[in-house]
């Protein structure tokens, strides 16, 4: 596909809506770089948790987190078909996926200065195009001119089922009710924050994958990509 034009693909949606799985698979299929913007916010949150700046049920120390931003470096380490998030050179892929981080990430991600800093990083990653990036505000804030935009959705219960299964498989001692509460809380914070709220871009294609298999949604996304590339001539 090297002769095809390189584009930016923005995949937004609710937590545990399957957008990361779709984005990662599509990027691998078409030879693009995959960027998990949510992992970047989780990495900042993990750093803040380790330094006592945020905890579940406690408002984040905004001033301390903002002051620390210049000391936080986030990148992605690619090894074959796998990709790991690094925080100041440390691989933290497993650490950032815990329910503890999930319970703290939305308040941290709502801090305007955090969003501004990470948006700048994300935009720099897409300067040469040829990327698939997923998140909450990729098609509305980070890349409003992206050539292809998708918005993923599914019921809160279905998303909680997926997340609960992932956590249990990793050995986490959580209940389904805890995960469902986390999903609903994050939805509310993401939708109502003043900076970069979660919403479907006007020109995005909306996908409710509540009843779709992973293969079905991957096939749907690849077909959409081929259609967009074809329309670009």
N, C-alpha and C positions, 0 to 999 in steps of 0.2 A: 504493500500500500504506500510505498515511498513516493509515488508520483502524485498522490492525492494531496490536496491542500491541508495544511495543519490548522486545526481549529481549537477553540477552548470549549470544553464541555462542562457545564455547571449542573450538578445534581444536588438539589436541596430537599429537605424534608424533616419530618419529626424524628425524634430519637427512636432507634431500633425499628426504623421503617424499611430497612434493607438497602438503604442507599449506598452504604460503604461496600457491601458485597457486590452490588451491581457495578459501582464505579471501578472497583479494583479489577473485576473480571473483564469489563469493557476495555480498560486501559491495557491489560495484558493481551487481549485479543487484537487490538489495533496498533499496538506498539507505542502507546502514549505513556507519559509519566503520570502516576496516580498520586494525588495529594489529599490526605485526610485532614481537613482543616479542624475537625472536631478533636483530633488527637493533639493538635497544637494547643487548644484551649485546655484540654485535660492535662497537658504537660505543665502549663503555667499553674494550674490548680494544684497539681501534685507538689510543685516547688513551694507554693504558698502553704500547703498543709504541712510539709516537712519543716517549715520555718515558723510554724505557729501563727500564720496570718489568716487562716480560715479553718473552720471545722463545721461539722454538721450541726445545724441549729444555731450557729453563731454567725453574725454578719461579718463579711470579710473586712480586714483592715485595708481599706482602699489605698490610703496614703502609702503604707508600707509596700504594698504590691506594686503600685505605680513606680515607686522609687527603685524597686528591684528589677524592673523590666530590662534595663540595659545589661544586667548581669545574667539574663536568661537567654540561652541559645538553644534553638530547636531545629532539628533536621531529621531526615529520614534515611535510614541505612537499608539499601537494597541488597539482598542476597538471593540470587536466582529468582524464584517466583514469590519469595517472601519479602516483606518490608517491615522494618521496626522503627519506632519513634525513638529519637535520642534527645536527652535533656542534658545540656552541658557535657556532651560526649558520652553520657551513660545511657545504655539501652533500657528504656522504661516501658516498653510495650505492654508487659503484663501488669505493671504497677498502675498504669493509668486506666486500666479497664475494670477496676474494682468498683463495687457498689459505693464504697466510701468516697471515691473520687466522683462518681456519678452524682452523689448527693450534694456535692459542693461546687460542681463545675458551672452550673447555670448562673449563680450569683457572681462568680468570678468573671464569667464570659460577658456579663452585663455591664462590667466596668468600661466606660467609654475609652479610656486610655489603653486598656488591654486590647480592645477591639481594633483601635486605630493602629497599634503596633503590629498586631498579627495580620491585619488586612494589608499593610505595607509589605510584609514578608510574602504573603500569598500572591499579591500582584507582581512582585519581583519574580516569583517562581513561574508565572505565566507569560513573561515578556516575549518569549519565543514561541508561544502557543504549544500545541501538541501535548496538552494536559487534560486530565479528567480530575476535577476537584469536587468533593462533596462537602456539604455543611448545612448551615441555616440561612446564610445570606449571600451565597456565592453568585447567584443570578440577579440579585437585587442591589448588592453593594460592592462586592469584590470585582465581579466582571459583569456589569450591567449590559455590555455589548457582546457577551458570549454568543457564539453562533448556534449553540445547542443548549437548551435549558430543560431540565426535567424536575418535577416536584413530586416526591414520593409521600404517600400517605397509607395508613392502615389504622384499624381501630386500636384504641389504647390497650384493650385486652389482648389483641393479637400481637401487638408489639411487645407487651409485657411477657407473653408466653415465649417469644423468641429470645428475649433478653434473659429470662429466668433459666431457660434451657442452656444458654451459653455459660452462665455463671455456675450452674450446677455441674456442668461438664468440666469446669475448671476447679471444682472442689470448694466453691464458695458456700458458706453456710447461710443461705438466705431463704426467705419464704416468698411465695408468689405475691402475696399481699404487699410485702415490702417493695418488690420490684414494680408492681402496678402503681403504688403510691408515688414512687420515684418518677415513673414515666409521666403521670398526670401532673406532678409538681413541675417537672422540667418543661412540659408543654406550656403550662401557664406562664412561667417565667420567660420562656423563649418568645412567646407570642406578644407579651405585654411590655417587654423592656423598651426603653426609649431609643437605644442605639442598636441599629441593625436587627429589628424584630423579625421573627420567622414569619414569612408570608410567601405565597406563590407569586412569582413574577408574572406580569400580564402576558408575556410572550412565552411562558413555560408550558410544556406539555405535562398535564397532571396524570399521575398513575396511582391508582389504589390497588395495591398488591396484596390485600388481605387474604385473598383466596388463590394466589398464584404460587407456583413452586419457584425455587431459585432458577431452575433451567428456563422456565417460562418467562420470568422477568428479564433474564439475561438475553434471551432470544429477542424479546420485545425491544430492549434497549439497542441491541446491535442493528436491528432492522431500522430503527429510528435514525441511528447514526448514518447508515448507508443512504437513507433517504435524504438526509441533510447534506451529505457530501455530494450526492448526485445533483441536488438543487443548486449547488455552488458552481457547477459546471467544471 
